[in-house]
Amino acid sequence: MKKTFALHVEGLHPDRRLDAIKHEIRKYLRRERGKTLPEGADFWDFDCRFAVPPSAPEPAALAGIMGLIDAAAAAQAGQFYLEILARAAQRPPRNRPAEPHSED
């Protein structure tokens, strides 16, 4: 998803527009996570970039996207750019702590 979202639409309350944008993003994430994973992949990872024009998009964490959107709305920005690209990923193996040695 590469899209510029307008926060202010005539005839629509800004809070309802914000809710609609967040719903669209969550719907996209749900749809992408439901797709079949390719061989050797464990989960879908998302590469995200966020910008409030005219600045250039910068990498952002998926968990922080909703906070960035709220901040843009609070700053009275007219629009923002959001890029979310899904990619198959594999979790690295867990490092188990070494077992304690018994002293004799």
N, C-alpha and C positions, 0 to 999 in steps of 0.2 A: 504494500500500500504506500503510495507516494501521493500525498494530497495536501492542498492548502485549504484549511477550514476557515470560513468566515464566522466570526463570533457574533456579529451584529447583522441580523436579517430583519428587514422591515416586516412588521406584522407578527413577529414572534418574540416573546419575552426572552431576554438574554439568558436567564436561568434555564428555561426550557431548551434553548438552543445548545447550551453547554451540556445538559443532560443527554440530548440527542447525539451530540458528537461523541461523548464518552460511551454511549450505547453502541454506536457504530464501530468504535475501536474495539470494544470487548467482543462484539459479534465477529469481527474479523479475526481476532485472536482465537476465539473458540472454533471457528471454521478451519483455521490453519492447523490447530492442534488435533483436530479430528481426522486429518488426512493420514493416509497410510505412510508409515516411515519406510525409507529405503533400507536395503540390507546393510546391517552393521551399525545402524543408528539407534540410539536409545530414546531420544526426545527431540522436540522442535525447539530450537533456540532462535531468538529474535535479535536482529541488529537494528537499533533504533537511532534516529537522528531527529533533532528538534530545532526549530528556529522561529523567531518572531521577526518577520521581514522588517527592515532590509538586511539584517545580519545573515551570515552564512550558517547553514545547518551544522550543528555540532553533535557528536555522539552522546547518547543518553542511555541510562539504564531503563529497562522495561518497567521495573518497579517504580521508577520516578516519573513516568510519563504523565500520570494523572495530576501529580503535584505541579509539574511544569505547565500543564494546561490551566490549572487553577490560578497559577501565578500570572499567566498571560491574561486571563480574564480579569483578575484583580488590578492589573496594570492598565486596564482599558485598551488593550491592543485590539485592533480591528480584525486581525487574522493571525494565523500561525501555520507553519509548515510542519508536517509530521511524515516521517518515513519509517515504515516498519517492514523489514524483509525477513521472512522465515528461512531458516536453514536447518538441515538435519545435523545433529551433533551426537557425539558419544561422550558419556560421562567418564572422567578419568577414574582409574581404580582408587579405592580408598586406601590411605596409609594407616595401617593399624599400628597402635603403639606397641612397642616391644614389651614382651611379657617380662615381669620382674624376675630377676634371678634369685633363686633361693640360696640363702647362705647356710652352709653346713658347719 
